[in-house]
């Protein structure tokens, strides 16, 4: 990837700078939307890694997300709509590898009885009778909204077929016999696993070709300050340049915090306290290699044992070996072991947390930590009997607990089960937060922030000429009319999605 020269103040040719702190999927998708709408501003992405999209975003298992594992309909349908929105966006910009080249169509087991998880009995959080009606409402929502949507049908099939309850003889081959007695209902869904690695690779290449996006790699931002300059109000960004161990500064007129682990710290620096606190949760992802005969490939799917065990296996890719056997790589989670620790986001990360994120953990320690996830998978999934642990990854997810409810996933009152915060907010003064609580929320958040930033950015890009708000006021009627025409033409150039808001 080519990197532009570093600037010390405003952008080249005195163009305004929109800085995005964090180059994961959320920050990258927002940068693309900004570049499309405003080609005459400079967009600078700051990322602490050597390349963007190589942190937590790259470890996302691409879990199929139509919302079937949520008890609250509003949360479930929001997931569904944003899965569709995210897929349409990737289609539009030409991403060739949206879905994993592995068995698809999700399997959801709803537990009615306690399940044995690594020697402990884990009760269902919700009875299947509480969840099954939501499944039907999710399907009704898809029928009402997407029956005439050709893109939906191309990617997911007919809306009226997005979920189907299975009989025991249709699902028993997915699970170990000891688990079957506790299953109250099982569904097949039209969900697909995203090819996260392929998506991240494509987005990196796509962004590198956009002229008004500059990447600041190995750039660890340490301080944000509100400042006033001859150009007006803005923000001074202080960052450590990992390329030459020099501390650098830059001025930006707009900033988005898309950096997860440091959002709370930066808010504190800027005097923007949380109304509802958000936490960093360190998560561990186990990557399993499963080798099976070709005639047993039908035992592998994206499978989720819901409401209690919260164990998932998500196929990433399948390769046929010379002997005809199939080697399938799967991401695997088990809530009681996957969720390592939770830390308030306005505190410096504990040393052990940071070491795991940075990969400063010995291979032996990684294996020790992730082995229980493999053991749990073998308890639940028939395909995991011969599975081998091939890789262990660590990353952060964002979890809001603003209502003061339980942090415990196994508490029915936990905000895990009814999420109404997609991870974007407008803090005022050209400062935004884009946390994208799920990968699929990245397009929704980008569109929201684009709308919020419109008042400040309006008039910046008219016919590729810089027009300040002050000069627009003095244009007169004829000038205002010409400006409106230019803006209208520019809006036609933009292909930003605006549906499903």
C-alpha positions as CSV (number, residue, x, y, z in Angstrom):
1,X,0.0,0.0,0.0
2,X,1.2,3.5,-0.8
3,X,1.3,6.0,2.0
4,X,1.0,9.8,1.6
5,X,3.6,12.1,3.2
6,X,2.7,13.2,6.7
7,X,1.3,16.7,7.2
8,X,1.8,18.8,10.2
9,X,-1.3,21.0,10.1
10,X,-4.2,21.3,7.7
11,X,-4.5,19.2,4.6
12,X,-2.7,19.9,1.4
13,X,-4.1,23.0,-0.5
14,X,-5.6,24.0,2.8
15,X,-8.3,21.4,2.5
16,X,-10.2,20.5,5.6
17,X,-9.1,17.2,7.3
18,X,-11.5,14.6,8.6
19,X,-9.5,12.3,10.9
20,X,-10.7,8.8,11.7
21,X,-8.9,7.2,14.7
22,X,-9.0,3.5,14.1
23,X,-8.7,1.6,10.8
24,X,-11.0,-1.3,11.4
25,X,-14.1,-2.1,9.4
26,X,-16.1,0.7,11.1
27,X,-13.5,3.4,10.3
28,X,-12.7,2.1,6.9
29,X,-16.3,1.9,5.7
30,X,-16.9,5.4,7.1
31,X,-13.9,6.7,5.2
32,X,-15.2,5.3,1.9
33,X,-18.6,7.0,2.4
34,X,-16.9,10.3,3.2
35,X,-14.7,10.1,0.2
36,X,-17.6,9.4,-2.1
37,X,-19.7,12.2,-0.8
38,X,-16.9,14.8,-0.3
39,X,-14.0,14.2,-2.7
40,X,-12.4,17.6,-2.0
41,X,-11.8,17.0,1.7
42,X,-8.8,15.0,3.1
43,X,-9.6,11.9,5.1
44,X,-6.8,10.6,7.4
45,X,-7.1,7.2,9.0
46,X,-4.9,6.6,12.0
47,X,-4.2,3.0,12.9
48,X,-1.7,1.5,15.4
49,X,-1.1,-1.6,13.3
50,X,1.2,-1.9,10.3
51,X,-1.9,-2.1,8.0
52,X,-5.5,-1.1,8.5
53,X,-8.1,-3.9,9.0
54,X,-5.6,-6.2,10.7
55,X,-6.8,-5.8,14.3
56,X,-10.0,-7.1,15.9
57,X,-11.8,-6.7,12.5
58,X,-9.7,-9.4,11.0
59,X,-10.5,-11.9,13.7
60,X,-14.3,-11.6,13.4
61,X,-15.8,-15.0,12.8
62,X,-18.3,-13.6,10.4
63,X,-21.1,-15.1,12.4
64,X,-24.4,-15.2,10.4
65,X,-26.5,-12.4,11.8
66,X,-30.2,-12.2,10.9
67,X,-31.0,-11.7,14.6
68,X,-32.3,-15.2,15.3
69,X,-30.4,-15.5,18.6
70,X,-32.2,-12.4,20.1
71,X,-35.4,-12.6,22.1
72,X,-36.4,-9.0,21.4
73,X,-37.9,-8.4,17.9
74,X,-36.5,-4.9,17.5
75,X,-33.0,-6.0,18.1
76,X,-33.4,-9.0,15.8
77,X,-34.9,-7.1,12.9
78,X,-32.2,-4.3,13.2
79,X,-29.6,-7.1,12.8
80,X,-31.5,-8.4,9.8
81,X,-31.8,-5.0,8.1
82,X,-28.1,-4.2,8.6
83,X,-27.0,-7.6,7.4
84,X,-28.8,-6.8,4.2
85,X,-27.4,-3.2,4.1
86,X,-23.8,-4.4,4.7
87,X,-24.1,-7.0,2.0
88,X,-25.5,-4.5,-0.5
89,X,-22.7,-2.1,0.2
90,X,-20.1,-4.8,-0.5
91,X,-21.9,-5.8,-3.6
92,X,-22.0,-2.2,-4.8
93,X,-18.3,-1.5,-4.4
94,X,-17.4,-4.8,-6.1
95,X,-16.2,-7.0,-3.3
96,X,-15.8,-10.5,-4.9
97,X,-15.6,-12.6,-1.7
98,X,-18.5,-11.6,0.5
99,X,-19.4,-15.0,1.9
100,X,-17.1,-17.8,3.1
101,X,-16.4,-20.7,0.7
102,X,-17.7,-23.2,3.2
103,X,-21.1,-24.8,4.1
104,X,-23.7,-22.2,4.7
105,X,-27.3,-21.9,6.2
106,X,-27.3,-21.4,9.9
107,X,-28.4,-24.0,12.5
108,X,-29.9,-22.8,15.8
109,X,-30.5,-25.1,18.7
110,X,-32.7,-23.7,21.4
111,X,-32.1,-25.4,24.7
112,X,-35.0,-26.4,27.0
113,X,-32.9,-28.2,29.6
114,X,-29.6,-27.5,31.2
115,X,-26.5,-28.4,29.2
116,X,-23.3,-29.8,30.7
117,X,-20.5,-27.3,29.8
118,X,-17.0,-28.4,30.9
119,X,-18.4,-30.2,33.9
120,X,-20.9,-27.5,34.9
121,X,-24.6,-27.5,34.4
122,X,-25.7,-24.3,32.4
123,X,-29.4,-23.5,32.4
124,X,-31.2,-21.9,29.4
125,X,-31.5,-18.2,29.8
126,X,-34.8,-18.2,27.9
127,X,-37.2,-21.1,27.2
128,X,-37.7,-22.0,23.6
129,X,-41.3,-20.9,23.9
130,X,-40.1,-17.3,24.5
131,X,-37.8,-17.3,21.4
132,X,-39.7,-19.3,18.8
133,X,-42.5,-16.6,18.3
134,X,-39.7,-14.1,17.5
135,X,-38.4,-16.4,14.8
136,X,-41.7,-16.3,13.0
137,X,-41.8,-12.5,13.4
138,X,-38.3,-12.2,11.9
139,X,-39.6,-14.1,8.9
140,X,-42.7,-11.9,8.7
141,X,-40.4,-8.8,8.7
142,X,-38.3,-10.2,5.9
143,X,-41.4,-11.0,3.8
144,X,-42.9,-7.5,4.3
145,X,-39.6,-5.7,3.5
146,X,-37.7,-7.8,1.0
147,X,-40.2,-9.8,-1.1
148,X,-39.5,-7.5,-4.1
149,X,-35.8,-7.1,-3.4
150,X,-33.8,-8.9,-6.0
151,X,-30.5,-8.4,-4.1
152,X,-31.9,-10.1,-1.1
153,X,-33.1,-13.0,-3.1
154,X,-29.7,-13.3,-4.9
155,X,-27.8,-13.4,-1.6
156,X,-30.2,-15.1,0.8
157,X,-33.0,-16.7,-1.2
158,X,-36.7,-16.1,-0.9
159,X,-37.7,-14.1,2.3
160,X,-40.4,-16.6,3.2
161,X,-37.8,-19.3,3.4
162,X,-35.3,-17.6,5.7
163,X,-36.1,-20.0,8.6
164,X,-37.6,-23.4,9.0
165,X,-38.1,-25.5,12.0
166,X,-36.4,-28.9,11.7
167,X,-37.5,-32.3,12.9
168,X,-35.1,-34.3,15.1
169,X,-34.1,-36.6,12.4
170,X,-33.1,-33.5,10.3
171,X,-30.8,-32.0,13.0
172,X,-29.6,-34.9,15.1
173,X,-26.5,-35.4,12.9
174,X,-25.2,-31.9,13.8
175,X,-24.9,-32.6,17.6
176,X,-23.5,-35.1,20.0
177,X,-26.1,-37.5,21.4
178,X,-25.7,-36.2,24.9
179,X,-26.9,-32.8,23.9
180,X,-30.0,-33.9,21.9
181,X,-32.1,-34.5,25.0
182,X,-31.8,-30.9,26.1
183,X,-32.8,-29.4,22.7
184,X,-36.3,-27.9,22.7
185,X,-36.3,-26.7,19.1
186,X,-33.9,-26.4,16.2
187,X,-34.1,-24.2,13.1
188,X,-32.3,-23.9,9.8
189,X,-31.9,-20.3,8.6
190,X,-30.8,-18.7,5.3
191,X,-27.9,-16.9,7.1
192,X,-24.4,-17.0,5.6
193,X,-21.0,-16.6,7.1
194,X,-19.1,-13.6,5.9
195,X,-15.6,-14.1,4.5
196,X,-14.1,-11.6,6.9
197,X,-10.5,-12.1,5.7
198,X,-11.5,-11.6,2.1
199,X,-13.6,-8.6,3.0
200,X,-10.8,-6.9,4.9
201,X,-8.3,-7.7,2.1
202,X,-10.6,-6.2,-0.5
203,X,-11.3,-3.0,1.6
204,X,-7.6,-2.4,2.1
205,X,-7.0,-2.6,-1.6
206,X,-10.1,-0.5,-2.4
207,X,-9.2,2.3,0.0
208,X,-5.6,2.5,-1.3
209,X,-7.0,3.7,-4.6
210,X,-9.0,6.5,-3.2
211,X,-7.0,9.7,-3.8
212,X,-8.3,11.8,-0.8
213,X,-7.7,9.1,1.8
214,X,-4.4,9.0,3.6
215,X,-3.4,6.1,5.8
216,X,-1.3,6.8,9.0
217,X,-0.1,3.2,9.8
218,X,1.8,2.4,13.0
219,X,0.3,5.6,14.4
220,X,-0.7,5.3,18.0
221,X,-2.7,8.3,18.9
222,X,-2.0,9.4,22.5
223,X,-3.8,12.7,22.9
224,X,-6.6,14.7,21.4
225,X,-7.0,18.4,22.2
226,X,-9.6,21.0,21.2
227,X,-7.8,24.0,19.6
228,X,-8.5,27.2,17.8
229,X,-6.4,28.2,14.7
230,X,-6.6,30.8,12.0
231,X,-8.7,28.4,10.1
232,X,-11.2,28.1,12.9
233,X,-11.8,25.5,15.6
234,X,-10.4,22.0,15.3
235,X,-8.5,19.2,17.1
236,X,-4.8,18.7,17.6
237,X,-3.9,15.0,17.2
238,X,-0.8,13.8,19.0
239,X,0.5,10.4,17.8
240,X,3.6,8.2,18.1
241,X,5.0,7.3,14.7
242,X,6.1,3.7,15.0
243,X,8.1,4.0,11.7
244,X,10.7,6.3,13.2
245,X,9.8,6.6,16.9
246,X,8.9,10.3,16.5
247,X,6.0,12.0,18.2
248,X,3.9,13.9,15.6
249,X,1.0,16.4,15.6
250,X,-1.7,17.1,13.1
251,X,-4.8,19.4,13.1
252,X,-8.2,18.1,11.9
253,X,-11.5,19.9,11.7
254,X,-13.5,16.7,12.3
255,X,-12.7,13.5,14.2
256,X,-14.3,10.1,14.5
257,X,-13.3,7.9,17.3
258,X,-13.4,4.4,15.8
259,X,-10.6,3.0,18.0
260,X,-12.6,0.9,20.6
261,X,-10.0,0.4,23.4
262,X,-9.3,4.2,23.7
263,X,-12.7,5.8,23.0
264,X,-13.3,6.4,26.7
265,X,-9.9,7.9,27.3
266,X,-10.2,10.3,24.4
267,X,-13.6,11.4,25.5
268,X,-12.2,12.1,28.9
269,X,-9.4,14.2,27.4
270,X,-11.9,16.2,25.4
271,X,-14.3,16.7,28.2
272,X,-17.0,14.6,26.7
273,X,-18.1,12.2,29.4
274,X,-20.2,9.1,28.8
275,X,-23.9,9.4,29.5
276,X,-24.1,5.6,29.4
277,X,-20.8,3.8,30.0
278,X,-19.3,1.5,27.5
279,X,-16.8,-1.3,28.2
280,X,-14.0,-3.1,26.4
281,X,-14.3,-6.8,26.4
282,X,-11.3,-9.0,25.6
283,X,-12.5,-12.0,23.5
284,X,-10.7,-15.1,22.5
285,X,-11.4,-16.9,19.2
286,X,-10.3,-20.5,18.7
287,X,-9.6,-21.6,15.1
288,X,-10.2,-25.3,14.6
289,X,-9.1,-27.5,11.7
290,X,-11.6,-30.3,11.1
291,X,-10.7,-33.1,8.7
292,X,-13.6,-35.3,7.7
293,X,-14.7,-37.6,4.8
294,X,-16.4,-35.9,2.0
295,X,-19.7,-37.7,2.7
296,X,-19.7,-36.2,6.2
297,X,-19.5,-32.6,5.1
298,X,-23.2,-32.1,5.8
299,X,-22.4,-32.2,9.5
300,X,-20.6,-28.9,9.3
301,X,-22.6,-25.6,9.2
302,X,-22.6,-22.3,11.0
303,X,-24.1,-23.8,14.2
304,X,-25.2,-21.9,17.3
305,X,-26.3,-23.6,20.6
306,X,-28.3,-20.7,22.0
307,X,-29.7,-19.4,25.2
308,X,-27.4,-20.9,27.8
309,X,-24.3,-22.6,26.4
310,X,-23.8,-19.9,23.8
311,X,-21.4,-22.0,21.8
312,X,-20.9,-21.4,18.1
313,X,-18.9,-23.0,15.3
314,X,-18.5,-20.9,12.1
315,X,-17.0,-22.5,9.0
316,X,-14.4,-20.2,7.3
317,X,-13.3,-22.3,4.3
318,X,-13.2,-25.9,3.1
319,X,-10.4,-27.5,1.0
320,X,-10.5,-30.9,-0.6
321,X,-7.3,-32.9,0.0
322,X,-5.7,-35.3,-2.5
323,X,-7.1,-38.3,-0.7
324,X,-10.7,-36.9,-1.1
325,X,-11.1,-35.9,2.5
326,X,-12.3,-32.3,3.4
327,X,-10.3,-30.0,5.6
328,X,-12.5,-27.3,7.0
329,X,-11.3,-24.4,9.0
330,X,-13.8,-23.1,11.6
331,X,-14.0,-20.3,14.1
332,X,-15.3,-21.4,17.5
333,X,-16.5,-19.6,20.6
334,X,-17.8,-20.7,24.0
335,X,-19.2,-17.8,26.1
336,X,-18.0,-19.1,29.5
337,X,-14.4,-19.2,28.2
338,X,-14.4,-16.9,25.1
339,X,-15.2,-13.7,27.2
340,X,-11.9,-13.3,28.9
341,X,-12.3,-10.0,30.8
342,X,-14.2,-6.8,30.8
343,X,-12.7,-3.3,31.5
344,X,-14.3,0.2,31.6
345,X,-13.2,2.0,28.5
346,X,-12.0,5.1,30.2
347,X,-9.1,3.3,31.9
348,X,-5.8,2.3,30.6
349,X,-5.8,-1.4,29.6
350,X,-4.3,-3.8,32.1
351,X,-0.9,-5.1,31.0
352,X,-2.2,-8.7,30.5
353,X,-5.1,-7.4,28.3
354,X,-2.8,-5.3,26.2
355,X,-0.3,-8.2,25.9
356,X,-2.9,-10.5,24.5
357,X,-4.1,-7.8,22.0
358,X,-0.5,-7.2,20.8
359,X,0.2,-10.9,20.5
360,X,2.8,-10.9,23.3
361,X,1.6,-14.2,24.7
362,X,3.5,-17.4,24.3
363,X,2.1,-20.1,22.0
364,X,1.8,-22.5,24.9
365,X,-0.2,-20.0,27.0
366,X,-2.5,-19.4,24.0
367,X,-3.2,-23.2,23.7
368,X,-3.8,-23.5,27.4
369,X,-6.4,-20.7,27.4
370,X,-8.2,-21.9,24.2
371,X,-8.2,-25.7,24.9
372,X,-11.5,-25.4,26.9
373,X,-13.2,-23.9,23.9
374,X,-12.1,-26.9,21.8
375,X,-13.3,-29.3,24.6
376,X,-16.7,-27.5,24.7
377,X,-17.0,-27.8,20.9
378,X,-16.4,-31.5,21.1
379,X,-19.2,-31.8,23.8
380,X,-21.7,-30.1,21.5
381,X,-20.9,-30.6,17.8
382,X,-20.6,-33.9,16.1
383,X,-18.1,-32.6,13.5
384,X,-15.7,-31.4,16.2
385,X,-14.7,-34.9,17.4
386,X,-11.5,-34.9,15.4
387,X,-10.9,-31.1,15.5
388,X,-7.5,-29.7,16.2
389,X,-6.7,-26.3,17.6
390,X,-4.7,-24.5,15.0
391,X,-4.7,-20.9,16.0
392,X,-5.9,-18.6,18.8
393,X,-6.8,-14.9,18.3
394,X,-7.6,-12.1,20.7
395,X,-9.6,-9.0,20.1
396,X,-11.9,-6.4,21.7
397,X,-15.6,-6.0,21.4
398,X,-17.6,-3.1,22.7
399,X,-20.4,-3.7,25.3
400,X,-22.7,-1.0,26.6
401,X,-24.2,-1.3,30.0
402,X,-25.8,2.2,30.3
403,X,-29.0,1.0,32.0
404,X,-27.1,-0.4,34.9
405,X,-28.3,-3.9,34.1
406,X,-26.3,-7.1,34.5
407,X,-23.1,-7.6,32.6
408,X,-23.6,-11.4,32.8
409,X,-24.7,-12.9,29.5
410,X,-26.6,-15.6,31.4
411,X,-28.8,-13.1,33.2
412,X,-32.1,-12.5,31.4
413,X,-31.9,-8.8,32.3
414,X,-28.5,-8.4,30.6
415,X,-28.4,-5.8,27.9
416,X,-26.8,-8.4,25.7
417,X,-30.3,-9.6,24.9
418,X,-31.9,-6.3,24.0
419,X,-29.4,-4.0,22.3
420,X,-30.6,-0.6,21.1
421,X,-27.2,1.1,20.6
422,X,-25.5,0.4,17.2
423,X,-22.3,2.1,18.3
424,X,-22.4,5.6,16.8
425,X,-23.0,8.9,18.4
426,X,-22.6,12.6,17.8
427,X,-20.7,14.4,20.5
428,X,-20.9,17.8,18.9
429,X,-18.2,20.2,17.7
430,X,-17.4,17.9,14.8
431,X,-16.6,14.9,17.1
432,X,-18.2,11.5,16.5
433,X,-18.0,8.0,17.8
434,X,-18.2,5.0,15.5
435,X,-17.8,1.8,17.5
436,X,-20.0,-0.5,15.2
437,X,-21.0,-3.0,17.9
438,X,-21.3,-5.5,15.1
439,X,-19.5,-5.6,11.7
440,X,-22.8,-5.3,9.9
441,X,-23.6,-2.0,11.6
442,X,-20.6,-0.3,9.9
443,X,-22.7,1.0,6.9
444,X,-25.5,2.2,9.1
445,X,-23.1,4.1,11.3
446,X,-21.2,5.6,8.3
447,X,-24.5,6.9,7.0
448,X,-25.6,8.3,10.3
449,X,-22.3,10.1,10.8
450,X,-22.4,11.4,7.3
451,X,-25.8,13.0,8.0
452,X,-24.6,14.5,11.3
453,X,-21.5,15.9,9.6
454,X,-23.4,17.4,6.7
455,X,-23.9,20.8,8.3
456,X,-20.2,21.2,8.8
457,X,-19.1,19.8,5.5
458,X,-21.9,21.3,3.4
459,X,-20.4,23.7,0.8
460,X,-16.9,22.3,1.1
461,X,-17.1,20.3,-2.1
462,X,-18.9,22.1,-5.0
463,X,-17.5,21.4,-8.4
464,X,-14.3,20.3,-6.7
465,X,-13.7,23.9,-5.5
466,X,-13.4,25.1,-1.9
467,X,-16.4,27.2,-0.8
468,X,-16.6,28.3,2.8
469,X,-19.9,28.8,4.6
470,X,-19.1,32.6,4.8
471,X,-18.6,32.9,1.1
472,X,-21.9,31.0,0.4
473,X,-23.8,33.6,2.4
474,X,-22.4,36.4,0.2
475,X,-23.1,34.7,-3.1
476,X,-26.4,36.4,-3.7
477,X,-29.5,34.8,-5.2
478,X,-27.8,33.8,-8.5
479,X,-24.7,32.5,-6.7
480,X,-26.8,30.4,-4.3
481,X,-28.8,29.0,-7.2
482,X,-25.6,28.0,-8.9
483,X,-24.3,26.5,-5.7
484,X,-27.5,24.5,-5.2
485,X,-27.3,23.2,-8.8
486,X,-23.6,22.2,-8.2
487,X,-24.6,20.4,-5.0
488,X,-27.4,18.6,-6.8
489,X,-25.0,17.4,-9.5
490,X,-22.5,16.3,-6.9
491,X,-25.3,14.4,-5.1
492,X,-26.0,12.5,-8.3
493,X,-22.4,11.4,-8.4
494,X,-22.7,10.0,-5.0
495,X,-23.8,6.4,-4.7
496,X,-24.2,6.3,-1.0
497,X,-26.9,4.0,0.1
498,X,-29.7,5.7,1.9
499,X,-32.3,3.0,2.3
500,X,-33.2,1.0,5.4
501,X,-32.5,3.9,7.7
